[in-house]
Amino acid sequence: MVVTVYLIRHAETDFNKENSGFSQAEHIELNSQGLIQLQDLRRVISRINFDTIYSSSLARAKQTARALFDDKSIISDDKLNEYLHGEFSPDSKEWKDEYNRLLKEGFSREEIRPFGGENIWDLIKRANSFLRELEKLNGNIAAISHSGFNETLINLSQNRKKEDFMKIKQDNACINILRYENNQWNLLSINDTEHLNNLKPALEYYENIEIIDTKLKEFIKDNLDLSNNEIYAVGDLSINKVGKYSRVFRRYSGTPLEIATNLVNNISKEWKLVCLLKDRTEYEIGKIKLNNVEYKINLIIPKDYEKFVLSHKLRKINLAKMKEKILLFVYNPKIGKFLLLNNSGKKGKFVINEIISEGESSEAFAKRKLKEETGLNAVEILPLEWGSVYIEESNEFKEMNFIAFTDSDKISLNKKYSAYEWLSLEDFIRNIKWEDNKELLKIVLAKGINKEIYFNKKERGQ
């Protein structure tokens, strides 16, 4: 006897769009986006002949079921309803404090319930009861339910205790497939939303991909033991299309930062299972924040790594230690001019640009280099909170820009430079070899000489 269960989360409601919590409100109905999701979900579900169809008794689940199965017989079952947390959110400090107080008074965890609600053990009990019912059936079963119930049922099917439950993402209109055979439940897919790919919204704006890459590498180095692994950017990240969605998509407000690797030694209990598909398992492992938008970091573990690499458009992420450089603009406020240098080995006119010595701060290094290369003393070094990340001759550099204020115009060049000149800001901008936006450079330096920073935190992407 084999039973295959298609466990489906209902389509989107306005509550889902605006909240990430649970609700057992009876009369919440699907919104316009949810109705669109149903069309794509129906195209997948209509290919399957179902022997039995279940739905939770809540309106949004019943509305989803009716749209998918027309006039077919649908069994409404309260056991499939969403977790009812009553007047307290289970994640709130208020409830945690009350819960701990009741435990200290001698109540068991099974006895403690928020006012007007149920506890997690009640949810586990009814999910387990439904799971045992499914094991007695045969054929293809559809069950339309909710994120909290689905997550609980999936964990119970794998004989997990409450304290070992996986965190499992359940997007609106997702499909989970579980098969019961030979007295064992197998997970065939989890949170499959491939049928909704065409609904991905446009981006309101694009983030600076260099800042995204830098922060992502910092996260990987600090949180993952992947130093000997190949790591690739996948999906939108691989083609540098990262930004804020015009509307929430799969519960993401910003593009997920997807990375793939060939080997992961340990799966953390803190990771959330994003999806289990035929070709990969994906986990939500962290986040970075830019411009007040959260970008979730998703780790993909392919089932066939070599095939995955060959069949997807990927961009390799180099985790080798990034070399740090300074770009130093030298300004003399007494004469109101900037220093421009002729490099003996290069065509064009430049400013001081050097790789920072290991163990030395960028400001101390800037002062030392200014003295060694020009003979000038720096009265003050001003970080411009501005820079770039780039690759040159297979090395990756993080370059930060500074202004050095000096009170002397007497120059003693080392052999690296053949000539120099002091120029007004206008002439300096006109003559410097600068591949990027010279108008922006002019604005930044004009503010910098007055000890003002052009780039505020939002503009820096922090």
C-alpha positions in Angstrom: 0.0 0.0 0.0 1.4 3.4 -1.1 -0.1 6.8 -0.3 1.2 10.0 -1.8 0.2 13.2 -0.1 0.2 16.6 -1.8 0.3 18.9 1.2 -0.5 22.4 -0.2 -0.5 25.8 1.6 -3.4 28.0 0.7 -2.8 31.0 -1.7 -2.0 34.5 -0.5 -4.2 36.7 1.7 -3.8 40.3 2.8 -2.8 39.0 6.3 0.0 37.0 4.7 1.2 40.0 2.7 1.4 42.2 5.8 2.3 39.7 8.5 4.6 36.7 9.1 2.7 35.2 12.1 -0.2 32.7 12.5 -3.9 33.3 12.4 -6.9 31.0 12.8 -9.3 33.8 11.8 -12.1 32.0 10.0 -13.1 34.6 7.4 -9.8 35.7 5.9 -10.1 35.2 2.2 -7.6 35.2 -0.7 -6.5 38.6 -2.1 -6.0 39.4 -5.8 -2.5 38.0 -5.9 -3.7 34.8 -4.3 -6.3 34.3 -7.0 -3.5 34.7 -9.6 -1.4 32.1 -7.8 -4.3 29.7 -7.9 -4.2 29.7 -11.7 -0.6 28.5 -11.8 -1.1 26.1 -9.0 -4.1 24.6 -10.7 -2.1 23.9 -13.9 0.2 21.6 -11.8 -2.5 20.0 -9.6 -4.9 19.3 -12.5 -2.5 16.8 -14.0 -2.9 14.5 -11.0 -5.9 12.2 -10.2 -6.7 12.4 -6.5 -8.5 9.8 -4.6 -9.2 11.9 -1.5 -9.2 15.7 -0.9 -8.9 17.3 2.5 -9.1 21.0 3.5 -8.9 22.9 6.7 -12.2 24.4 7.7 -10.8 28.0 7.5 -12.1 30.2 4.6 -8.8 30.7 2.8 -8.0 27.0 2.6 -11.6 26.1 1.5 -11.4 28.8 -1.1 -8.1 27.4 -2.4 -9.5 23.9 -2.4 -12.7 24.8 -4.3 -10.7 26.7 -7.0 -8.4 23.7 -7.5 -10.9 20.9 -7.4 -14.2 22.4 -8.6 -17.1 20.1 -7.7 -15.1 17.2 -6.4 -15.9 16.0 -2.9 -13.7 17.9 -0.3 -13.5 16.8 3.3 -13.4 19.7 5.7 -11.3 18.8 8.7 -10.5 21.1 11.7 -7.4 19.1 12.4 -5.8 20.8 9.4 -6.5 24.3 10.8 -3.7 26.8 11.5 -2.1 27.0 15.0 -4.3 29.1 17.3 -2.1 31.2 19.5 -4.8 33.1 21.2 -4.1 36.6 22.6 -0.3 36.1 22.7 2.1 35.6 19.8 4.2 32.5 20.7 7.4 34.5 19.8 6.6 37.5 21.9 8.5 38.4 25.1 5.2 38.9 26.9 4.2 35.3 26.3 7.6 33.8 27.0 7.7 35.6 30.4 4.2 34.3 31.2 5.0 30.8 30.0 8.2 30.7 32.2 6.2 32.1 35.2 3.6 29.3 34.9 6.3 26.6 34.5 7.8 27.9 37.8 4.4 27.6 39.5 4.4 23.9 38.7 2.3 23.7 35.5 3.5 21.2 32.9 4.2 22.5 29.4 1.2 20.5 28.0 -1.1 22.3 30.4 -0.1 25.9 29.6 -2.1 27.6 26.9 -2.4 31.3 25.9 -5.8 32.7 26.7 -8.2 31.7 24.0 -5.7 29.6 22.2 -3.8 26.3 22.0 -0.2 25.3 22.7 2.3 23.7 20.4 1.5 20.3 22.0 -2.2 20.7 20.9 -1.0 21.4 17.3 1.3 18.4 17.4 -1.5 16.1 18.7 -3.9 17.0 15.9 -1.2 16.9 13.2 -0.1 13.5 14.5 -3.7 12.3 14.5 -4.1 13.3 10.8 -0.8 11.7 9.9 -1.9 8.4 11.4 -5.2 8.6 9.4 -3.2 9.2 6.2 -1.2 6.0 6.8 -4.4 4.0 6.5 -5.3 5.4 3.0 -4.2 4.5 -0.5 -3.5 6.5 -3.6 -3.1 10.2 -4.1 -4.3 12.5 -1.4 -4.5 16.3 -1.5 -4.6 18.3 1.7 -5.0 22.1 1.7 -3.7 23.6 4.9 -1.5 26.3 6.5 2.2 27.0 7.2 2.3 26.1 10.9 0.3 22.9 10.4 2.3 21.9 7.3 5.6 22.4 9.1 4.5 20.4 12.1 3.1 17.5 9.9 6.3 17.3 7.9 8.5 17.2 11.0 6.3 14.5 12.6 6.5 12.4 9.4 10.3 12.2 10.0 9.9 11.1 13.6 11.3 14.4 14.9 10.6 15.4 18.5 9.4 19.0 19.1 12.8 20.1 20.3 14.4 18.8 17.0 11.9 20.3 14.6 13.4 21.7 11.4 12.4 25.2 10.5 10.6 24.8 7.2 9.6 27.6 4.9 6.1 27.4 3.6 5.2 29.9 0.9 1.7 30.6 -0.2 0.5 28.1 -2.9 3.5 25.9 -2.3 3.4 22.1 -2.8 4.9 19.5 -0.4 4.9 15.8 -1.5 5.2 13.1 1.1 5.0 9.4 0.3 4.2 6.6 2.8 5.5 3.2 1.7 6.7 0.2 3.7 5.7 1.8 7.0 7.9 4.8 6.3 7.4 8.4 5.2 9.7 9.9 2.6 9.9 13.5 1.6 9.8 13.9 -2.2 9.6 17.7 -2.3 9.2 20.6 0.2 7.9 24.1 -0.5 8.0 23.7 -4.2 7.0 27.0 -5.8 8.5 26.5 -9.2 5.1 27.0 -10.8 5.0 30.6 -9.4 8.3 31.7 -11.0 6.5 33.8 -13.6 4.9 35.9 -10.9 8.3 37.3 -9.6 7.8 41.1 -9.4 10.1 43.7 -10.9 12.8 45.4 -8.7 12.2 48.9 -7.4 15.9 49.6 -7.5 19.2 47.7 -7.8 21.7 47.5 -4.9 25.5 48.2 -5.4 26.6 44.6 -6.3 30.1 45.3 -5.0 28.8 46.1 -1.5 26.5 43.0 -1.7 29.4 40.8 -2.6 31.6 42.2 0.1 29.0 41.7 2.8 28.2 38.3 1.5 31.8 37.2 1.6 32.2 38.5 5.1 29.1 36.5 6.2 30.5 33.3 4.6 33.9 33.7 6.2 32.4 34.4 9.6 29.6 31.8 9.7 30.5 28.9 7.3 33.4 26.4 7.2 33.6 26.6 3.4 37.2 27.7 3.0 38.2 24.7 0.8 34.9 24.6 -1.2 33.9 26.0 -4.5 31.2 28.6 -4.0 29.0 30.0 -6.8 26.4 32.8 -7.0 23.2 31.4 -8.3 20.1 33.0 -9.9 19.7 36.8 -9.8 22.8 37.1 -7.7 24.9 35.5 -10.5 23.8 38.2 -13.0 24.1 41.0 -10.5 20.3 41.7 -10.4 19.9 42.3 -6.6 17.4 44.8 -5.1 14.1 45.4 -3.5 11.0 43.8 -5.0 8.1 46.1 -5.9 6.0 43.7 -3.8 6.7 40.9 -1.3 7.5 37.7 -3.2 7.7 34.3 -1.5 7.8 36.3 1.8 11.0 38.1 0.6 11.1 41.9 0.3 14.6 41.8 -1.3 16.2 39.4 -3.8 17.4 36.2 -2.0 21.1 35.9 -2.2 21.5 32.3 -3.4 24.9 30.6 -3.3 25.7 26.9 -4.1 28.5 24.7 -2.9 29.7 21.2 -3.4 30.0 20.2 0.3 28.6 21.1 3.6 29.9 19.4 6.7 27.1 20.3 9.2 23.5 21.5 8.7 22.8 23.9 11.5 19.5 23.6 13.5 19.2 27.4 13.1 19.0 27.1 9.3 15.5 27.2 7.8 14.7 24.6 5.0 13.7 26.8 2.1 12.9 23.9 -0.3 13.6 20.3 -1.2 13.4 19.8 -5.0 14.6 17.1 -7.4 17.9 18.7 -8.0 18.7 20.5 -4.8 18.1 21.2 -1.1 18.1 24.9 -0.1 18.5 26.5 3.3 18.0 30.1 4.6 21.2 30.6 6.6 21.3 34.3 7.4 20.7 37.8 6.1 22.3 41.1 5.4 20.6 44.5 5.5 21.0 47.3 3.1 18.9 50.4 2.7 16.5 49.1 5.4 15.8 46.0 3.2 16.6 42.5 4.4 18.4 40.2 1.9 18.2 36.6 3.0 21.2 34.4 2.3 20.2 31.0 0.8 22.6 28.1 0.6 21.9 25.5 -2.2 23.3 22.0 -1.8 22.9 20.3 -5.2 22.1 16.6 -5.4 24.4 16.2 -8.4 26.9 19.0 -8.0 28.7 18.7 -11.4 25.4 18.5 -13.3 24.1 21.6 -11.4 27.2 23.6 -12.2 26.9 22.8 -15.9 23.2 23.4 -16.2 22.9 26.7 -14.4 24.2 30.2 -15.1 26.7 30.7 -12.2 29.3 33.2 -11.0 32.2 31.9 -9.0 32.7 33.7 -5.6 36.4 34.0 -4.7 36.9 33.8 -0.9 40.6 34.4 -1.0 41.5 37.2 1.4 40.7 40.5 -0.2 43.7 42.9 -0.3 43.0 46.4 1.0 44.2 49.6 -0.6 44.1 53.3 0.0 43.4 56.0 -2.6 44.8 59.2 -1.0 43.9 62.7 -2.2 46.3 65.3 -0.8 45.0 68.8 -0.1 46.8 71.9 1.1 44.2 74.3 2.6 46.7 77.2 2.7 47.0 77.3 -1.0 43.6 75.7 -1.7 45.1 73.1 -4.1 45.3 69.3 -4.6 48.5 67.4 -5.4 48.6 65.5 -8.7 51.5 63.1 -9.4 53.1 61.7 -12.5 53.9 58.0 -12.1 57.3 57.0 -13.6 55.9 53.7 -14.9 52.4 54.7 -16.1 50.8 57.2 -18.4 48.6 59.7 -16.8 48.4 61.7 -13.6 47.4 60.0 -10.4 47.1 60.2 -6.6 48.8 57.9 -4.0 47.4 54.4 -4.4 48.9 51.6 -2.3 48.2 48.2 -0.8 47.9 48.5 3.0 50.5 46.7 5.0 49.2 43.8 7.1 48.6 44.8 10.8 48.6 48.6 10.0 45.5 50.8 10.2 44.5 52.5 7.0 44.9 56.0 8.5 48.4 55.2 9.9 49.4 53.6 6.6 48.2 56.7 4.7 50.2 59.0 6.8 53.3 56.9 6.4 53.0 56.6 2.7 52.4 60.3 2.2 55.7 61.0 4.0 57.7 58.3 2.2 56.5 59.2 -1.3 56.2 63.0 -1.1 58.0 64.1 2.0 54.8 65.7 3.2 53.3 65.5 6.7 49.7 64.8 7.2 48.0 67.1 9.6 44.7 65.1 9.4 43.5 62.0 7.4 39.8 62.2 6.5 38.0 58.9 5.5 35.5 59.7 2.7 33.4 56.6 3.5 33.7 55.8 -0.2 35.5 53.2 -2.2 35.3 50.2 -4.5 35.8 46.5 -4.8 37.5 45.2 -8.0 39.6 42.4 -9.5 43.0 43.1 -11.0 45.4 40.4 -12.2 43.4 37.7 -10.4 43.6 39.6 -7.1 40.6 41.1 -5.4 41.0 44.5 -3.9 38.9 46.6 -1.5 39.9 50.2 -2.0 38.9 53.0 0.3 39.3 56.7 -0.4 40.8 59.4 2.0 41.8 63.0 2.0 45.2 63.9 3.6 45.4 67.5 4.8 48.9 69.0 4.8 50.3 72.4 5.8 53.3 72.3 3.4 53.7 72.5 -0.4 57.4 71.5 -0.4 57.7 68.1 -2.2 60.4 65.5 -2.1 59.4 62.7 -4.5 60.7 59.2 -4.3 61.7 57.3 -7.4 58.1 56.1 -8.1 57.1 59.5 -9.3 58.7 61.7 -12.0 56.8 65.0 -11.4 54.1 66.7 -9.5 51.9 69.8 -9.6 49.5 71.6 -7.2 46.1 72.2 -8.9 42.8 73.9 -8.1 39.9 71.5 -7.7 38.6 72.3 -11.3 42.1 71.7 -12.8 42.6 68.6 -10.7 39.4 67.0 -11.9 40.2 67.9 -15.5 43.7 66.3 -15.4 43.5 63.3 -13.1 43.3 59.9 -14.8 39.9 58.7 -13.5 37.8 56.0 -15.1 34.7 56.6 -13.1 32.3 59.6 -12.7 34.4 62.8 -12.5 31.4 64.9 -11.6 30.8 62.7 -8.5 34.5 62.9 -7.6 34.3 66.7 -7.8 31.3 66.8 -5.5 32.9 64.4 -3.0 36.1 66.3 -2.8 34.4 69.7 -2.6 32.6 68.5 0.5 35.7 66.7 1.8 37.9 69.8 1.9 35.3 71.3 4.3 35.4 68.1 6.4 31.9 67.0 5.2 31.1 63.5 4.0 29.0 63.3 0.8 28.0 59.7 1.3 25.5 59.2 4.2 24.7 55.8 5.5 21.8 55.2 3.1 23.9 56.2 0.1 26.7 53.9 1.2 24.2 51.0 1.3 24.5 50.4 5.0 
